[in-house]
């Protein structure tokens, strides 16, 4: 089989996975959490399961979120997604230090995995390590510039760390990427307050 045929075959397999991840991301960014859950089959790829778990958390269904994180945590030890799932489960259960350790392991295994940095940022934010969390959300936003919530959380962490100029940049990107996000009024209010000083 020619190399171009192999590449074409790989793209045909990857295209639906990428499209599903993009679709669930856009639904999540619009606050359509129930639709994300409904659009995510049990055999969905890890990014879609991760987004569904976060949607369950937004819906207040932590037990269902933990089940989805557990699904990721069942992956092999050689897969960074296993530790992203463990971190999500631990953070949802209130084990902040365990969540940080698992997320760091995911980052160490696969520094190019957006969700590993994102999850570590969430865990560090829970510990109130604003600077550390901001650094992880920066890394996540650099890996996936179209993910609105990487910018949103980065903006929040920058604000809490006293870096208002960097907060404004991240929040402006968030507003551009997720015009229908439920957090939009909150972000607009913070921006008005900061600009009014």
WOHU-V641878 format. One record per pair of residues at least 12 apart in sequence whose ideal C-beta (glycine too) atoms are under 7 Angstrom apart, sorted by sequence separation. I is the first residue (numbers start at 1). GAP is how many residues later the second one is. If there is no record, write none. Layout:
I | GAP
I | GAP
This chain:
24 | 12
27 | 12
40 | 12
53 | 12
56 | 12
72 | 12
73 | 12
87 | 12
90 | 12
121 | 12
124 | 12
155 | 12
158 | 12
175 | 12
72 | 13
73 | 13
103 | 13
106 | 13
107 | 13
137 | 13
141 | 13
174 | 13
71 | 14
24 | 15
36 | 15
37 | 15
53 | 15
70 | 15
87 | 15
121 | 15
155 | 15
23 | 16
24 | 16
36 | 16
52 | 16
53 | 16
69 | 16
73 | 16
86 | 16
87 | 16
103 | 16
104 | 16
120 | 16
121 | 16
137 | 16
138 | 16
154 | 16
155 | 16
171 | 16
103 | 17
137 | 17
37 | 18
36 | 19
37 | 19
49 | 19
69 | 19
70 | 19
83 | 19
84 | 19
87 | 19
117 | 19
121 | 19
151 | 19
155 | 19
171 | 19
69 | 20
83 | 20
100 | 20
103 | 20
134 | 20
137 | 20
171 | 20
33 | 22
49 | 22
50 | 22
83 | 22
84 | 22
117 | 22
118 | 22
151 | 22
152 | 22
28 | 23
49 | 23
66 | 23
69 | 23
83 | 23
100 | 23
117 | 23
134 | 23
151 | 23
168 | 23
20 | 24
21 | 24
24 | 24
99 | 24
100 | 24
133 | 24
134 | 24
33 | 25
34 | 25
21 | 26
25 | 26
28 | 26
33 | 26
46 | 26
66 | 26
80 | 26
83 | 26
114 | 26
117 | 26
148 | 26
151 | 26
168 | 26
21 | 27
24 | 27
28 | 27
65 | 27
66 | 27
96 | 27
100 | 27
130 | 27
134 | 27
17 | 28
20 | 28
125 | 28
80 | 29
114 | 29
148 | 29
62 | 30
80 | 30
96 | 30
114 | 30
130 | 30
131 | 30
148 | 30
164 | 30
84 | 31
88 | 31
91 | 31
96 | 31
112 | 31
130 | 31
146 | 31
152 | 31
159 | 31
84 | 32
87 | 32
91 | 32
118 | 32
121 | 32
125 | 32
80 | 33
114 | 33
148 | 33
50 | 34
46 | 35
53 | 35
57 | 35
84 | 35
91 | 35
80 | 36
87 | 36
50 | 65
47 | 68
29 | 119
29 | 120
25 | 122
29 | 149
31 | 149
30 | 150
31 | 150
30 | 151
31 | 151
29 | 152
